[in-house]
Amino acid sequence: MLGIDGACVGFGGAAALTHVSLTIERGEIVALLGANGAGKSTLLRAVVGLVPLQEGTIAFEGQPIVALAAEARIRLGIGFAPEGRRVFGALSVRENLDVAAKGSRADRRRSAETIFALFPQLAAQVGRTAWQLSGGQQQMLSIGRALMQSPRLLLLDEPARGRAPAHARAGFRRIRAIANGGIAVLLAEQNAALALGIATRGYVLRLGEVAYSGSATALRSTPAIQDAFLGG
């Protein structure tokens, strides 16, 4: 589904990513772990086309996409829910979804119904403006907006940040449900316990480089990862 090979990104002469490579298959959840500033958000933004590569390649379903603009990558089937939610505060829940929709009116309606089934709290708030929603509801709306494009790959940046533990766990169960529907998910997250609890595999970034990679089970049992992310 997604193949990244030797990705390098720099800002102002400083390296943000150094020869990062990873893969993700259809319907798979891959966790991208690391401390704040490790390069997780930069990698997601590079995949969706918001940050240019200095070196390396990115292929989506076997097609090179480095030369494509972000809009073209989204049309190919890549969805992105950025860190910090970034919803349109003055627009209603329905309007936030509609601005990201594609296809006919019937297609948009079906997409919205799927999202409301996944996030019932949004269905109950459909006419409210986004700024009136709780932080957790805004996160649901951000993910729902990304799903309105019917992506085959969904990039999620720190979906647990700022959420109460119980709400974060519920949100991650919904992410698992999204993947069960056949959508591949690349999940950048500092909460390693939550991310590895639903992921099949993971990569750990440290200072812009892949420090560890492997199955979720193997990463959970790695002493360095236990000490750094799982409380020993």
Secondary structure, DSSP 8 states (H G I E B T S, - for coil): -EEEEEEEEEETTEEEEEEEEEEE-TT-EEEEE--TTSSHHHHHHHHHTSS--SEEEEEETTEE-TTS-HHHHHHHTEEEE-TT----TTSBHHHHHHTT--S-HHHHHHHHHHHHHH-HHHHTTTTSBGGGS-HHHHHHHHHHHHHTT--SEEEEE-TTTT--HHHHHHHHHHHHHHHHTT-EEEEEES-HHHHHHH-SEEEEEETTEEEEEEEHHHHHT-HHHHHHHS--
